[in-house]
């Protein structure tokens, strides 16, 4: 199934990322485990604060020209 075929509410002019759609598709296979891992990485024990990790993620996203 292609991401464009998922049944998500369509809102004109609203950007919907592929990763957002992937997280909703078959949550038991990908979305759930990936979300749990992401929370552990971004909010789990670390020498970096949550804010530093968010800033790093935002910087990498901007360098890769990613819209989030």
CNS distance restraints for C-alpha pairs under 8 A (distance, minus, plus):
assign (resid   1 and name CA) (resid   5 and name CA) 6.72 0.50 0.50
assign (resid   1 and name CA) (resid   6 and name CA) 7.83 0.50 0.50
assign (resid   2 and name CA) (resid   6 and name CA) 7.29 0.50 0.50
assign (resid   3 and name CA) (resid  18 and name CA) 7.08 0.50 0.50
assign (resid   3 and name CA) (resid  21 and name CA) 6.34 0.50 0.50
assign (resid   3 and name CA) (resid  22 and name CA) 7.09 0.50 0.50
assign (resid   6 and name CA) (resid  21 and name CA) 7.62 0.50 0.50
assign (resid   6 and name CA) (resid  25 and name CA) 7.56 0.50 0.50
assign (resid  16 and name CA) (resid  20 and name CA) 6.76 0.50 0.50
assign (resid  16 and name CA) (resid  21 and name CA) 7.37 0.50 0.50
assign (resid  17 and name CA) (resid  21 and name CA) 6.53 0.50 0.50
assign (resid  18 and name CA) (resid  22 and name CA) 6.05 0.50 0.50
assign (resid  19 and name CA) (resid  23 and name CA) 6.08 0.50 0.50
assign (resid  20 and name CA) (resid  24 and name CA) 6.60 0.50 0.50
assign (resid  21 and name CA) (resid  25 and name CA) 6.29 0.50 0.50
assign (resid  22 and name CA) (resid  26 and name CA) 7.98 0.50 0.50
assign (resid  22 and name CA) (resid  30 and name CA) 7.65 0.50 0.50
assign (resid  22 and name CA) (resid  31 and name CA) 6.70 0.50 0.50
assign (resid  23 and name CA) (resid  27 and name CA) 6.23 0.50 0.50
assign (resid  23 and name CA) (resid  30 and name CA) 6.59 0.50 0.50
assign (resid  23 and name CA) (resid  31 and name CA) 3.88 0.50 0.50
assign (resid  23 and name CA) (resid  32 and name CA) 7.29 0.50 0.50
assign (resid  23 and name CA) (resid  34 and name CA) 7.72 0.50 0.50
assign (resid  23 and name CA) (resid  35 and name CA) 7.64 0.50 0.50
assign (resid  24 and name CA) (resid  31 and name CA) 5.99 0.50 0.50
assign (resid  25 and name CA) (resid  30 and name CA) 7.66 0.50 0.50
assign (resid  25 and name CA) (resid  31 and name CA) 6.84 0.50 0.50
assign (resid  26 and name CA) (resid  30 and name CA) 6.36 0.50 0.50
assign (resid  26 and name CA) (resid  31 and name CA) 6.63 0.50 0.50
assign (resid  27 and name CA) (resid  31 and name CA) 4.08 0.50 0.50
assign (resid  27 and name CA) (resid  32 and name CA) 4.94 0.50 0.50
assign (resid  27 and name CA) (resid  33 and name CA) 7.84 0.50 0.50
assign (resid  28 and name CA) (resid  32 and name CA) 5.56 0.50 0.50
assign (resid  28 and name CA) (resid  33 and name CA) 7.25 0.50 0.50
assign (resid  29 and name CA) (resid  33 and name CA) 7.17 0.50 0.50
assign (resid  30 and name CA) (resid  34 and name CA) 5.81 0.50 0.50
assign (resid  31 and name CA) (resid  35 and name CA) 5.93 0.50 0.50
assign (resid  32 and name CA) (resid  36 and name CA) 6.27 0.50 0.50
assign (resid  33 and name CA) (resid  37 and name CA) 6.22 0.50 0.50
assign (resid  34 and name CA) (resid  38 and name CA) 6.07 0.50 0.50
assign (resid  35 and name CA) (resid  39 and name CA) 6.19 0.50 0.50
assign (resid  36 and name CA) (resid  40 and name CA) 6.29 0.50 0.50
assign (resid  37 and name CA) (resid  41 and name CA) 6.17 0.50 0.50
assign (resid  38 and name CA) (resid  42 and name CA) 5.99 0.50 0.50
assign (resid  39 and name CA) (resid  43 and name CA) 5.49 0.50 0.50
assign (resid  39 and name CA) (resid  44 and name CA) 7.01 0.50 0.50
assign (resid  40 and name CA) (resid  44 and name CA) 4.53 0.50 0.50
assign (resid  40 and name CA) (resid  45 and name CA) 7.93 0.50 0.50
assign (resid  42 and name CA) (resid  50 and name CA) 6.29 0.50 0.50
assign (resid  42 and name CA) (resid  53 and name CA) 6.26 0.50 0.50
assign (resid  42 and name CA) (resid  54 and name CA) 7.33 0.50 0.50
assign (resid  43 and name CA) (resid  50 and name CA) 5.92 0.50 0.50
assign (resid  48 and name CA) (resid  52 and name CA) 5.90 0.50 0.50
assign (resid  48 and name CA) (resid  53 and name CA) 6.47 0.50 0.50
assign (resid  49 and name CA) (resid  53 and name CA) 6.40 0.50 0.50
assign (resid  50 and name CA) (resid  54 and name CA) 6.17 0.50 0.50
assign (resid  51 and name CA) (resid  55 and name CA) 6.09 0.50 0.50
assign (resid  52 and name CA) (resid  56 and name CA) 6.12 0.50 0.50
assign (resid  53 and name CA) (resid  57 and name CA) 6.16 0.50 0.50
assign (resid  54 and name CA) (resid  58 and name CA) 6.12 0.50 0.50
assign (resid  55 and name CA) (resid  59 and name CA) 6.12 0.50 0.50
assign (resid  56 and name CA) (resid  60 and name CA) 6.21 0.50 0.50
assign (resid  57 and name CA) (resid  61 and name CA) 6.09 0.50 0.50
assign (resid  58 and name CA) (resid  62 and name CA) 6.14 0.50 0.50
assign (resid  58 and name CA) (resid  68 and name CA) 7.47 0.50 0.50
assign (resid  59 and name CA) (resid  63 and name CA) 6.20 0.50 0.50
assign (resid  60 and name CA) (resid  64 and name CA) 6.18 0.50 0.50
assign (resid  61 and name CA) (resid  65 and name CA) 6.03 0.50 0.50
assign (resid  61 and name CA) (resid  66 and name CA) 4.85 0.50 0.50
assign (resid  61 and name CA) (resid  67 and name CA) 7.19 0.50 0.50
assign (resid  61 and name CA) (resid  68 and name CA) 6.68 0.50 0.50
assign (resid  62 and name CA) (resid  66 and name CA) 5.74 0.50 0.50
assign (resid  62 and name CA) (resid  67 and name CA) 7.37 0.50 0.50
